[in-house]
Amino acid sequence: MTSRTKELMYALAFAVLGAALVAAQTPAKCSLTVKVRGLHNPDGNLKLTLRSDPDTVVRRRVAEIDFKTMTATTVFETLAPGTYGVAVLHDQNNNGKLDFDDMGMPLEGYGHSNNPRKREGPPRFDETKLTLTEPATSIEIQLIY
């Protein structure tokens, strides 16, 4: 066996070992716990949307509002490791959409993962994305009214 062949075999062995270590460190499935804070009232329901990119909805959830703490918590389970973003709507009148006043200002609470600052229009997906690499991840979203 030539020295060049040995070098290539060692390089291949290290590459395979490195890939196996990365695979061993990356969980097969992840969970994401989302706690929503700052609800102004217990009316209606709290709708959460999990996306894997700006146009792809992975899951939707309706979370129960805790009347005592004015918070809500939900868990998205069995998620593949990857990038996600969460949007939240406090749908106070249960009409399934975010309502606006005549000036275009939201009348109901809303929020996103990473809690981007309030501004005109929704945040970009890049501002809300998070990467799941651990078996369990928890985030908090503060509602904006």
N, C-alpha and C positions, 0 to 999 in steps of 0.2 A: 504494500500500500504506500503510495507516494505521500509526501508531507502535505501537499495541496489537498489530496483526498481526505486526509486526517483532519485538516483545518475545516473543510466543508462539513464533515461529519460532526465535529464538535460544535460548529456554528448552528447546524440543524438541531442538535440535541439541546443546546441552550435556548433556541427559539421555541422548541416544543415545551421545554420546562417552564419558560417564561409565560407562555400561553396558558399552561395548566395552572400556574400560580394565580394569574389574573382571573381565570374562570373560577377557581376555588374561592377567591375573595369577592366575587360578584354573586349576590344571591339569585336564585332562580326566580323568586317572586318577592315583591316588596309590598308594604302597606304604607299608606299615607293617612295620618290622623290630622284632621283640620278642625281647629277650635275657632269659632267666630265670636268676637267680642263687640261690645258697643251697641247692642240693639237698643233702640229707643222705646220699644213697646213690644208686647207679645202677640200683636195682631198678625193674622195671616200665617205665612210659612216662610221658611228659609230654603232657598233653592241653590244648590251648588252644582257647578259644571266643571268637569275635569277634561282638559284638552291635552293632546300630545303635540299639537301645532295649531296655528291660528284657525285652521279650517276643519280640524278633526276632533269631534267630541268622543271621548273614550267612555265616560259614564256621567250620569246625572243622579243626584241624590236630593231628597227633601229631608232636612234635619229638624228634629224636634227642638223647640225653644224652651230652655229652662227658665220658668217664670221668676224664680228666686234670684238667679244670678244674671239674668238677661244675656245668656250666652247659649251657644249650641255647639255640639261636637258630632262629627261623623267620621267614619273610617272608610277609605277606599282600599279594598283588599285585593290580593292576587294580581298586582300590577307587575308588568315586566319592568326590569330596570330601564331607566331612560329619562327623558325630559318631559315635564308636564307643567301645566299652569292651571290654577283654580280661579274661577269667577263665582261670586256670591251675590245673590239678590234677596233682599228682604221684601218679598211680595206681600205687602200688607193687605191688599184688597183681593188677593188670590186670582188675579186676571192673567197670570202667566207671563207678564212683561214688566219692564221698568217703565214707570209712568213719569212724564215730564210736565212742567207747568208751561204756560204760554211763552215764557222766555227761554225755554229749552233746558231749564234746570231740573235735575232729578227730584222727584217727590218721595222716593223710597230709598232705603239704604242699599248700598252696594259696596263691594270690595273685591280685591284680587290678591293672589299670593304675592309675597314680597312687599305688600302694602305700598304700591306706588303713590306718589303725591296726587292730590286732587287737581284736576285740570279739565279743560274743555275736551270732551271726547274720551273714548276708552283708551287705556294704555296699550302699547304694543305688546305682543306676546313675549318678546325678548325681555321686557321689564317684569313680567310675571312668572317667567319660567324658573323651574327648579329641577335639579337632577337627582333622581332616586338611585342610590347605589347601595344603601343599607337595607337590611330586612325590614326595619321600622323607622319611619321618619315622622316627625310632628311639626306642624306649623300653626301660627296664629294669624288670623286676618281680622283687622280692625275695620268695622263698617264706617262708611262715610255717608252722611246725610246732607 
